[in-house]
Amino acid sequence: RQEGSRRRHVSAAARPLWNGAHQPTLPSWTLQDPNLPMSNPTPRVNMRTAVVSCAVRPTDLDTNDVPRSLIPIGGEPLINHALVQLLHAGIERVVLIVGYRGALVRKAVDACEELKKVQLDVLDLGDEWRQGFCASLIKARAMVATPDDFILCTFDHVFDPAIVQSIVDVSVPANGAAVLVDVSKRDVKGGASVLVNLLGDDHQVTRVKPASSGSPDMGEVSGIEAGLFKCSMAIFDVLESMHRVKPYFPFHEVLSELAQRGALTATTTAGGTWFAVETFHQLASVRELAATGLPLLRRAASSSAPRASFIAPVSSDPDAISTLADRTGKVIRGEATDPPRKVNICLVGLGRAGQFHMRSISMLTDKVRLRWVVDVDEAAVQRVCGEYECRGTADLDIPLGDKDVDAVIIASTTFLHYEHIIRSLKAGKAVLAEKPISHDPAELAHVIETAQKNKIPFLAGYQRRCDKNFRALKHQLTQGSVGGMRVIKCTSRDNPEPPLEYLRISGGIFHDMLCHDFDMIHYLTGEFPAEVYSIGHTYNAAIAEMDDIDTAVVTLKFASGILATVDTSRIAAYGYDQRIEVFGDKGMCQARNMSESSIMLASVAGYTTPRSEWSFPQRYPQAYLTELAEFVEMVKNDLCEEDSALTRHVMLEKVTTAAELSYRLGRPVRIDEVESLRSHMPQH
């Protein structure tokens, strides 16, 4: 170990999955060259050791920019909460296993002053993190190398230090492990559960099984596994023997194997506080606690003296939420209320679009509260109400009559949008609605007029306007970086192909997909085209039977001289493909695809780059979140979009209709002749 340093980093590049034989140990700590085979350090005798792995397969909470371990809770990343709990429970040394965005994780940990009190040894698996949690533990065997039992946990479980202390002190069966069990619960709200059966006063574990697989053979379930373990070094032998049979297996299978051998006991949480952060609902619950002063990590287990809470109230990042100047023409300074007022939301529709909004709501629990959900699917309503502790109904009039409801998010079936929007606006509720507002131009105009007349915040969900990349592109254009705009090229290829049942009610490729591109071109230029020309083809016979197409190219001609093209497809085998290029008299600017990672490999085979994000839920989580955050600020400050932003929807519908008419008529269509040609449109 370097003098004055308590940090050690080793790369896994040269390390094998050990065959079960313990490696020879060295009597000293060293900062090692990642290119050399890794030595096996020996920790100080009786040095309490813990192993924490961030090398787990991703969930919906992971993004390209922020892995789940770095999600902020109360101003600190989740991983730091997990490590500080160990420090407070008397752990002196932590072996931290990282993989995806490992450098960022190490940087976050190094920045935490509290953690400088613990000896931290980091194993960076690089791309090998994809092999999963159990494989990551096998690779850490030589680094762990403790003569004593050790604590094992993942980064996404946080406990009261007293709970950690209780498992630190528990005795472990020879060649086995002990598991923390919460006997007060039979499931984890919003997440997966691993069920445990206990036998006798010594808490011998007899069965371990994930609840998701069903549990007819479990009998009376004793409780759930809470994600904290004390292990002997023999657990590595079990891991390696199972790894020889199959490369990937979940950790509950290891526990099940130990239980069958009679080598797994349990200690209980005894009513102590703990939480997991594996789902959006769980994250929302934790942030709710953090905003009100989470009663965790307040004192060291070895001391009765009070310690300041490590988790502080959540504060807004001033760079994360727009000032709304573009939308409302006003700069929002934010509220100074203490605690901040939350906006009560009613969500209408629990289908595909509704799921995206629930995700955003879960990420903004310091600003919003889901009060009602509305859907005709009773089972879906009950499930969401159980997870989010909200109310549910199939009758929209009930939440509209609730004076505490501030705003309604419309994510219902497309043909119901107009009805739900108008009813909500007339009830005096702010509205965030998925597009389309309506395919009927008269209904569309009615919505805009109602929102303007009643001065109610209304926002139609064109989420690309909130995407950080497209906003950065607009900023470059506003600054004159490319000079006068001449040519705009948009590529918009979906993936995977949407289900046929969705396509039947989508309104067709022009009103479902291309309207987003037309809106983005208006966002960048501030102009609408004078004329459009479309060509298209259908490769999927089932889509052809709907009188729709799955591939199209549209050319738009503007009075200013700007030319624009959009090529679109319902499917792209290589991933979600949305790019924009703007060419001007002084230069060119592009907004490229988001990729699964930033890794580029160069070898004798050439250059290999990652795939694009798989679909729009992976591409636009930040955009949906920003959209909701800005809408919430509009509601709290009683702001409306400027008239030009609202009335653009009328013109946008005309441009979209002109594009479809052009395809059906086989000729260019001017925007000023759309009204006279509407009889040629199908009834969507």
Secondary structure, DSSP 4 states (H G I P E B T S, - for coil): --TT--EEEEESTT-----SPPPPPBSS-----TTSPPP-B-PPTT--EEEEE------TT--SS--GGG-EETTEEHHHHHHHHHHHTT--EEEEEE-TTHHHHHHHHHT-GGGGGSEEEEEE-GGGGGG-HHHHHHHTHHHH--SS-EEEEETTEEE-HHHHHHHHHS---TT-EEEEEETT-SS-TTS--EEEEEETTTTEEEEEEEGGG--TT--S--EEEEEEEEE-TTHHHHHHHHHHH-S---HHHHHHHHHHTT-EEEEE-TT--EEE-SSHHHHHHHHHHHHT---SS-S-TT--S----SSPPP---TTTS---HHHHSS-------SSPPPEEEEEE--SHHHHHHHHHHHHTTTTEEEEEEE-S-HHHHHHHHHHHT-EEES-THHHHT-TT--EEEE-S-GGGHHHHHHHHHHTT-EEEEESPS-SSHHHHHHHHHHHHHHT--EEEE-GGGG-HHHHHHHHHHHTTTT-SEEEEEEEEE-SSPPPHHHHTTS-HHIIIIIHHHHHHHHHHHS---SEEEEEEE---HHHHTTT--SEEEEEEE-TTS-EEEEEEES--TTS-EEEEEEEESS-EEEE---BS-S--EEETTEEE-PPBPSSHHHHSHHHHHHHHHHHHHHHHTT----HHHHHHHHHHHHHHHHHHHHHHHTS-EEGGGHHHHGGGS---
